[in-house]
Amino acid sequence: MPVQGVKAGLNLVLKDLEWKKKYVCLYGDGRLTYHHTQKDYRDKPSHGKEVFLGLATVRIAGRQRPRNTQRGMATSQFEESSTTNSVSSVALRPYEPRRSDAGGGSGEGTSGGGSDDAKEASPAMQLTPQTVAGQKKRRGGNRRLGSAGKATDEDDECFEIITSDQKRWEFCVAAEERDAWVAAIEEQIEKALQNQMSKPSTRARGDREEVLALRQLPGNDRCADCSQIAPDWASLNLGILICIECSGTHRNLGSHISRVRSLDLDTWPVEFLAVMQAIGNTAANRLWEHHAPSDRRPQPDSPLEVKEAWIRDKYEAKRFLPSLRVDATVGSQLVAAVIARDVAEVSLLLARASPEDVNATVSGTRDRRSPLHLACSIGSLAILQLLLWSTGVR
């Protein structure tokens, strides 16, 4: 039976109201699949159920994750036992959540068990099915992880796979077989995560011409804070271009106030470009310098401490922002501004908004859509990104 050189197919027993045998395979691409029988695997390999281990974790009952040394020993032990073509019997049962648990379910999905990658792998050993008759009776109910009480023999033989959506499978084998399974599964989890991290990002990015074109927006030929010519740094969430000297102060404000990025050195996802294209220095300063005295604005040759004090008053203390309307809540004004696609108004409201305002709904219990939902609905990438930043999403 072809697998990618990791763990051979085994006959397992799945508890779904009653015990039923399942045929389980662990693949080298990070998939754990199971089928009703070994024959089903051969005849209909794509009809099995699947767990992607890159979005899962494995835990031993009542124990922390095995150390690397333990995993290495267990893997060697598994490889040795695999070559002897030994017969194993494993029990698999789904986790049955309490009503208060979230995300419970069978977790069944379409398997890729019959993929071409698997077929090209080296053949694995053939295992003879073994019944569970004669095994000791399992105790009724499900033991939850971390539950109090004395450990049982069954605890010593169990491990659990938990997926990112909190679906669980519990396996029971002999203790030495359990360690081999856990080691093999952990190895596949690690490989799956490494593969995901090594893949090039598919995130859409703007080209160089689009980034340089930001300098053509009104006011972007000079620094938004000190009027230095040819600024080559940006504050993403403020939608402005700034000089390198002012960018240092912006960085010191923290990314919750100003997210600094270089026009020349950094990559530019399209959503960042959308925000910058929708605002610009002139529009931003109409907002952030609305009540600012003109004689206080620093010049390119002003001392650094003068520029820093100005920037902190402008963005951190928010001393110069216009007042908000008092005849409506900030949340309801934000909803209206998003619907109207008014980026300037959204920027002003987000500068004053609390987390509750950002998560306000359209109309109480009747329409539970938030500004974030509305931005998605109307397709405004700039407003959507501003809202995401305001909620702490990087």
N, C-alpha and C positions, 0 to 999 in steps of 0.2 A: 504494500500500500504506500503510495508516494507521499512523503512529507518532506519539508525542507531541512532534513537532517537534524531535527530537534527532538521531537517526542512522537513515538509511534501511536497509531490508533489503538484505543482500548475500549472494551465494553464497559460501560458505566450504567448505573441504575439511577433513573430520574424519578423523583417522587412528585407526582401530580395527582393528588387524591389517593393514588396507590403507587407502589414501586413499579417502575418500568425501566427495562434496559435501554441504554442509549450507547451509540458508538461515537467516541470523542477523538478528535485529532487536534494536535497543537502544531501550527505551521511556523516556519521561519520568518514569515512576513508579519508576525504579530497577531495572527488570528487563532482563536480557539473555536472550533466548530463541533456540532454534534448532530447525529442522525439517528433515526429510529433503529436501524440495524446496520450491520456491516454491508449487507446486500444493498440497502438503500444508498449507502455511500458509493458503492461501485456503479449502481444503475442510475442514480439521480443525485450526483454530487452537489449540484447547485441548489437542491431543495433543503439542505440542512439549515440549522440555526447557528448564529455566529456572534461572538464577542470579540471586539477589537481591543487588544490588550494595551494599545497605546493610550487608551482612555479609561484604563482600569488599574486597580491595585490588587495585590494578593496579601492576605493576612492569615496567620496561623492562630487558631483559637487560643485566647489567653496569653498570647506572646507577641513581642515586638517583631518587626521584620528581621529575618536572619541577617547576620553580618556577612560581609563579602567572603570571609574565609569559610563560613558555614555554607554559603551558596556554592563556592568552588568545590568543597568536599562533596556536597550533595549532587552536583552536576557530574562529577567523576563517578560517583556511585551509580547514578542513573545510566551513564554511558556503559558502565560495566554490566549492569543488569540487563540492558537492552540487547547486548550482544549474545546473551545466553538464551534469548528467546523465552524468557520466563513468562508465566501466566499471572495476570493481576486482575483483581476485582475492585472496582472503585464505585462508590455511591455518590450520586449527584442529586441534590435537592434544591429547589428554588427557595429563596428567603421569603417568608410570609410576613409582611409588615403589619404592625399594629395600625389602627385607623389614624393615629396621629403621625405616622411616618409618611414622609413625602417620597414620591417617585417610585412606589412599589409597583411590581408587575412582573410578568414573565420574562421580559427582556428579549423576546425572540425576534430575530431579524433574518433577512435573506443571507444565506452563506455564500461566500466565494470559495467554498471548499474545493470546487472542481476547477480552479483557475489553471491557466496554462503554466504559471510559475510553479505551482505545486506539482504538476504532471512532469515537469522537467527535473524535479529533484530526485535524489537517490532513493531507491526503494527501501522501505522500512520493514521491520519484522512483521510477520503474520502472527496474530494472537488468537488463541482458542478462547471462545466465550466461556466464562465461568459463572455459574449461578450464585446467588447470594443465599441460597437455602443453607441452613445450618449456621449462618452467622447469627450472632446474638441479636435479640430484638432491640430495635432502636426505641429510645424513650419518646413518649408523645410530646408534641409541641416543639417549638424551636428555641434554642438557647441563643440569646442575643449577645453580641460581642460586649465584653466588659461586664457581664452580669456577675453578681456575687454568687458565692457558693463554692463547694468543693469541686475540683477538677475530676472528670470521669475518664474512663478508658476511651470513650467516644471522643472526648475533647482532645486526647493525645493523637487521634487519627485524623482530625479534621483541619481543613483550611478553607478559606473563603475568597472568592473573587468578587470585587465590588466595582461596578462601572461608574462613570462620571454622573449618570442620572440616578444613582443610588439603587440600581438593581443588583441583586446578589445571588450567587450560586454557592452552595456549600458542598464540598467534596469530602469523602471519607475513604481512607485507605490505611494500610499498615503504616506505622510511624516512619519507617525508612523509605517507603514509597512516597509518603506525603512530602518528605524533605526533597526528594528528587523532583516531584512535580512542581513544588514551590520554586526550586532553583531554576528549573527550565522556564517556568512562566515568568519569573523575575527577569531572566535573561532576555526574553522576548519583549517585555515591557521596556527595558533599558534600550534595546536595539530600536524599537519603534519610536521612542522619544528622540534618540539620536538621529534617526532618519528624518524625522519631521524638522528638527533644528537645522539639519544640513541642507535641506531643500531651499532653493532660491525663492525669495518672496514673490508671490503673484500679485502683490498690492500694486495698483495702478499708480504710476508716477508721471509727473509732468516733465516735459522735455526742457532742455536748457533755454531755448528761446522763450518759453512761457515764463520761466523764472526771471530772466533778464527783463522781460516786458513789464514786470511789476514796477520798475523804475519809471515807467511812462505814465503811471496813474497820477492824478492831481496831488501835488505836494510831495510826491515820493522822490523828487530830485534832491531833497534835503532831509536831514534828520528831523524826525517828528518832535524832538525835545530841545535840540540846541541849534538847529538849522545848518549844521555842517553839511557841505555839499557831498554828493555821491555816497550816500550811506549804503553799506553792503551787509548789514545785519537786519534781522526782522524780529518783531514780537508777534508771534502767530495769532494768539487769541485777541490781541489788541488790534491786529490788522495794519501794523505800521512798519515803516523802515526806519532804522536808527543807525547811528555811527558806532564804530567799535568802542569808543570811550563810554558812551551811554549804555551800550550793551552790557558792560560789566556791572553797572548799577542795576540794570534790569534783571540780570542773573541773580544778584543778591536779594532781590525782592522775593524770589521763590517762584516756582513754576505755577503755583496757584494764582499768581498775579500776572506774571509775564513769562511766556514760553519763547525763549530766544533760539534763533536758528540763523545759520549763515547762508547767504545767497549763493556763495561760491563753493563752500566746503561740504554742505549737507545735501542729502537727497530730499526731494519734495513730492510727497504723495499728493494726488490731485485734490484731496479734501482740504489740505493746507493751502494750496493755491486758490481754491474757491473762496476761502475766508479772506485771504489777502486781496483778491480781485474785487471782492464785494465791499471792502472798506477803504483802505488807503489813508494817507496822512491827513489830507484836508478834512475828510469826513470824520476821522477819529478825533482830531483836535477841536472840531466844532462841539464834540461831546465832552472830551476830557478837559478842555480849557474854556468851557462855556462861561464861567464866572471868574476866570483868571485875570489878574491885573496885568496889563501889557508890559509894564515896566519891570516885572519880575522875571520875565522869560529870559533864560540864559542865552548867550551867544556862543559861537564856536570856540572862541578864545577864553571863555569864562573858566574860572578855577573849577577843578573837579568837584570840590565840596559844594559849590553853588549848584552845579548840575545835579548832583545827587540829592540835595535838599528839594530841588524842584521836582525831580522825578518821583520822590517819595510822597510829596504833597499831592502830586497829580494822580498817581495810580494807587498808592498804598492808603493814604488818608482820604483820597477821593474828595478833596476840598473844593474842586471847581466844577463838579458835575451839576447839571440842571436838576431842578426839583421834579419829582414825579407827581402825577395826578393823585388827588385824594378822594375822588369820587368812585374809585374802583380799586380792588385789591391788586397787588403786584402780579399775582398769579393769573387773574383774569385779563390783565393788560398784556401779559406775556402771551397768553393764548391768542389774543386778538392780533398781536404783532406778528406772530408766526403765521397765522392764516393770511395776513396781509403781505407776507414776504418782506417785511420792513426790517432789514438787517440793522440799520442804525438804531431803531427803537428797541430791537431785541438786545443789542449791545448795551444800551442804557439800562434796560430792565435787569439784565443779568448782573450788571455792576452793583445793583441794589438788592437783588433777589436773595432770599434764603433758600435752603434746600427744599422746604415745603412749597415755596412759590414755584420753583423749577418743576416740581412734580405735581403741580395743581392739575385738576381735570377740567374738561370743557364745561360740564354742568352737573357737578355733584355725582349722584348715583345713577343718573340717566345716561350720561355719556362719560365713560371713564377714561377717555383718551387724554394723554398728557401732551405738553408741547413737543416732546420727543416723538410721540406717535404722529402728531400732526406734521412735523417737519419731514418725516418719512413719507407721509401720504402725499404731500404737495411736491416732493422731490427737490427740496432745497438743500443742497449739499452743504452750503456755507452755514446756514442756520442749524442744521443737524450737527455739524462739527462743533459749533459754539456751545450748543446745549450739552454735548457729550463732555467737552472740557469743563463745563460748569458743574457737572456731576462727578468730576474726578477721574474720568476716563482719559488715558494718555493718548 
